Amino acid sequence: MKVTVILPTLNEEVSIGSILRDLRGTEGLEIIVSDGGSKDSTLAIAESLARVLRSKPGRGCQMNAGAEIA
């Protein structure tokens, strides 16, 4: 069974790396980061650890965009 986690982000450079590293240790887990327009290093950090997409800002938009590619 595969489980997908969609993380809506916006300027999360302080915590995104440790969160994604922790999640990557879970077998059968797909991780999608749906970014709503970060102006910091969030995307650069996340791209090395998860599947990343850029979406319109807003949690609902970001979750829907992530669900479309899950």
C-alpha positions as CSV (number, residue, x, y, z in Angstrom):
1,M,0.0,0.0,0.0
2,K,1.3,3.5,-0.9
3,V,0.5,6.5,1.2
4,T,1.0,10.0,-0.1
5,V,1.7,13.0,2.1
6,I,1.2,16.4,0.6
7,L,2.9,19.3,2.4
8,P,1.7,22.8,1.5
9,T,4.6,25.2,2.1
10,L,5.4,28.9,2.1
11,N,8.8,30.1,3.3
12,E,9.6,27.0,5.4
13,E,13.3,26.9,5.0
14,V,13.9,26.6,8.7
15,S,12.0,23.3,9.2
16,I,11.4,21.7,5.8
17,G,14.7,19.8,5.6
18,S,14.3,18.0,8.9
19,I,10.6,17.2,8.3
20,L,11.4,15.7,4.9
21,R,14.4,13.7,6.1
22,D,12.2,12.3,8.9
23,L,9.4,11.4,6.5
24,R,11.8,9.8,3.9
25,G,12.5,7.0,6.4
26,T,9.0,5.7,6.1
27,E,8.6,2.8,3.7
28,G,5.9,3.1,1.0
29,L,5.5,6.9,1.5
30,E,5.3,9.3,-1.4
31,I,6.1,12.9,-0.4
32,I,4.8,15.8,-2.4
33,V,5.7,19.4,-1.5
34,S,3.3,21.9,-2.9
35,D,4.8,25.3,-2.6
36,G,2.7,28.5,-2.7
37,G,5.4,30.9,-3.7
38,S,8.2,30.8,-1.2
39,K,10.8,33.6,-1.4
40,D,13.4,31.8,0.7
41,S,15.3,28.5,0.2
42,T,12.3,26.2,0.7
43,L,12.2,25.0,-2.9
44,A,16.0,24.3,-3.1
45,I,15.9,22.3,0.1
46,A,12.7,20.4,-0.8
47,E,13.8,19.5,-4.4
48,S,16.7,17.4,-3.1
49,L,14.4,15.5,-0.8
50,A,10.9,15.2,-2.3
51,R,8.7,15.7,-5.3
52,V,8.1,19.4,-5.6
53,L,5.5,21.5,-7.4
54,R,4.7,25.1,-7.5
55,S,1.1,26.1,-7.1
56,K,-1.1,29.1,-6.4
57,P,-0.9,30.2,-2.8
58,G,-3.5,29.0,-0.3
59,R,-3.6,25.7,1.5
60,G,-6.7,24.5,-0.5
61,C,-5.1,25.3,-3.8
62,Q,-1.8,23.7,-2.8
63,M,-3.5,20.5,-1.5
64,N,-5.6,20.2,-4.6
65,A,-2.5,20.7,-6.9
66,G,-0.7,18.0,-4.9
67,A,-3.6,15.6,-5.1
68,E,-3.8,16.0,-8.9
69,I,-0.2,14.6,-9.3
70,A,-0.4,12.0,-6.5
